[in-house]
Amino acid sequence: MRMELTDVTLDVEVSGEGPAVLLLHGFPDSHRLWRHQIPALNAAGYRTVAPTLRGFGGSDRPEGGPEAYHPAKHAGDVLELLARLEVDRFHLVGHDWGSGIAQGIAQAVPERVASLSILSVGHLAAIFGAGGWEQRQRLWHVTMFQHEGLAEEWLSRDDFAHLRAMLADHADAAEVLEPLRAPGGLTAALNIYRAGLPIEVQLAEPPAVPPLTVPVMGVWSAGDRFLTERQMTGTAAYVSGPWRYERVEDAGHWLQLDRPERVNELLLSFLKENG
């Protein structure tokens, strides 16, 4: 369905009945990233809300440069979407950039968040702290993404050869590349990095970000080429509420596609623990 909000119109999948579970994807995905989780959550008695974030997939790509894609803008879209759907209290699940946006929402309205499940990406302070030099090395692409024009040319050269190499273990690589081929599509998708993780943030000391006060489950996959385990386990230091850590074997960065049954099992278990 298409949901018209104040600034943008988002492509959203809403299904099921019961307590709400908000599913947030990252780069370069859409709500289809959750297609294996949505039926399992619906069958277990949950209502799922899975938006495609601004700049991605079939959602709008607003003009205005990187600031139009700041993580706070995405969080604002999501909270407005929930208001339109008359959802007050909800569970949060985020992957990649969706994890960062979900954490921001949990810090902004903790009284409304029943639980927070973060996949792959831990707390920002842990990424640039506990993650250490190895984590900074693995995020080389984030620095490269900052160079508008140059990044687009390099990534799209030879039919997106470099980006396809980065997405080599993405089960839906061909599908998620299609929206990036549209005029402005790649820039819109990269703008979340340019607004949310500019070079000065990457080079600075770990930021003083408030702790997460809601129940949090961190899930990391052993085959993740971009994120270290330490940045996820180190997230525990930035959680003042209940904390649970789970490691998924035999899965790459897109673990919900590689090991859907295991991810579903973990999510349903954590949601049950937290009402």
Rosetta blueprint (number, residue, H / E / L):
1 M L
2 R E
3 M E
4 E E
5 L L
6 T L
7 D L
8 V L
9 T E
10 L E
11 D E
12 V E
13 E E
14 V E
15 S E
16 G L
17 E L
18 G L
19 P L
20 A E
21 V E
22 L E
23 L E
24 L E
25 H L
26 G L
27 F L
28 P L
29 D L
30 S L
31 H H
32 R H
33 L H
34 W H
35 R L
36 H L
37 Q H
38 I H
39 P H
40 A H
41 L H
42 N H
43 A H
44 A L
45 G L
46 Y L
47 R E
48 T E
49 V E
50 A E
51 P E
52 T L
53 L L
54 R L
55 G L
56 F L
57 G L
58 G L
59 S L
60 D L
61 R L
62 P L
63 E L
64 G L
65 G L
66 P H
67 E H
68 A H
69 Y H
70 H L
71 P H
72 A H
73 K H
74 H H
75 A H
76 G H
77 D H
78 V H
79 L H
80 E H
81 L H
82 L H
83 A H
84 R H
85 L L
86 E L
87 V L
88 D L
89 R L
90 F E
91 H E
92 L E
93 V E
94 G E
95 H E
96 D L
97 W H
98 G H
99 S H
100 G H
101 I H
102 A H
103 Q H
104 G H
105 I H
106 A H
107 Q H
108 A H
109 V L
110 P H
111 E H
112 R H
113 V E
114 A E
115 S E
116 L E
117 S E
118 I E
119 L E
120 S L
121 V L
122 G L
123 H L
124 L H
125 A H
126 A H
127 I H
128 F L
129 G L
130 A L
131 G L
132 G H
133 W H
134 E H
135 Q H
136 R H
137 Q H
138 R H
139 L L
140 W H
141 H H
142 V H
143 T H
144 M H
145 F H
146 Q L
147 H L
148 E L
149 G L
150 L H
151 A H
152 E H
153 E H
154 W H
155 L H
156 S H
157 R H
158 D H
159 D H
160 F H
161 A H
162 H H
163 L H
164 R H
165 A H
166 M H
167 L L
168 A L
169 D L
170 H L
171 A L
172 D L
173 A H
174 A H
175 E H
176 V H
177 L H
178 E H
179 P H
180 L H
181 R H
182 A L
183 P L
184 G L
185 G H
186 L H
187 T H
188 A H
189 A H
190 L H
191 N H
192 I H
193 Y H
194 R H
195 A H
196 G H
197 L L
198 P L
199 I H
200 E H
201 V H
202 Q H
203 L H
204 A L
205 E L
206 P L
207 P L
208 A L
209 V L
210 P L
211 P L
212 L E
213 T L
214 V L
215 P L
216 V E
217 M E
218 G E
219 V E
220 W E
221 S E
222 A L
223 G L
224 D L
225 R L
226 F L
227 L L
228 T L
229 E H
230 R H
231 Q H
232 M H
233 T H
234 G H
235 T H
236 A H
237 A H
238 Y H
239 V E
240 S L
241 G L
242 P L
243 W E
244 R E
245 Y E
246 E E
247 R E
248 V E
249 E L
250 D L
251 A L
252 G L
253 H L
254 W L
255 L H
256 Q H
257 L H
258 D H
259 R L
260 P H
261 E H
262 R H
263 V H
264 N H
265 E H
266 L H
267 L H
268 L H
269 S H
270 F H
271 L H
272 K H
273 E H
274 N L
275 G L
